[in-house]
Amino acid sequence: MAIQRLTIDGKAQVELNRCAFQKDGSIEAQCAWDENSDAENGMLLAVNKVTGKVTFATAGNTLPVLLNYTSEKLYESNKKGLKNFSSKKGDMLRLGWLEAGDLFTTNAVSYEATTYTNDGEFLAAVAGVASTALFGNPHTDGSIVCSATAVTDGLNLVVVKKTTLPDGSDAVQFQKI
């Protein structure tokens, strides 16, 4: 299955609309990013508390998968804002345990390229979720892959609506089911 990331300007972002972990403290922090590529906010990542490492969730993953919402760091004074931030190898991440009913918005999204030929088709499908449901699941690149099929195990999300992030970029709102 060919997967295509939603085209965005910069790095992925996340907006926590209503997530219980903010209030009840169900977070994992001080776990080091252990991949060579960047960890972006809004990605779903696997946490190994024994080793203190965070990685991409791989096929057959047995580790817990959590939502990355690490506080931004200013790497360069001329590149401010959430869309210019991602974590590098060795950085400490902050991740939240998603519970049923939690809502969040992100553009760390991908889709099946065999189903949608471009971002426009995909975003039109997201806008039509009231009549045709879409689901989100962790992909091996950290993004949330959207499809018409819900998985029977692991972290299950339902697409709530097409929306935008504060910088105006296209995004998808998800709810944990």
Secondary structure, DSSP 4 states (H G I P E B T S, - for coil): --EEEPP-SSS--EEEEE-THHHH--EEEEEEE-SSSPBPTT-EEEEETTTTEEEEPPTT--S-EEEE-PPP--SSTT--SGGG--BPTT-EEEEE---TT-EEEES-EEEETTT-SSHHHHHHHHHTTTTS--EEEE-TTSSEEEES---SSS--EEEEEEEE-TTS-EEEEEEE-
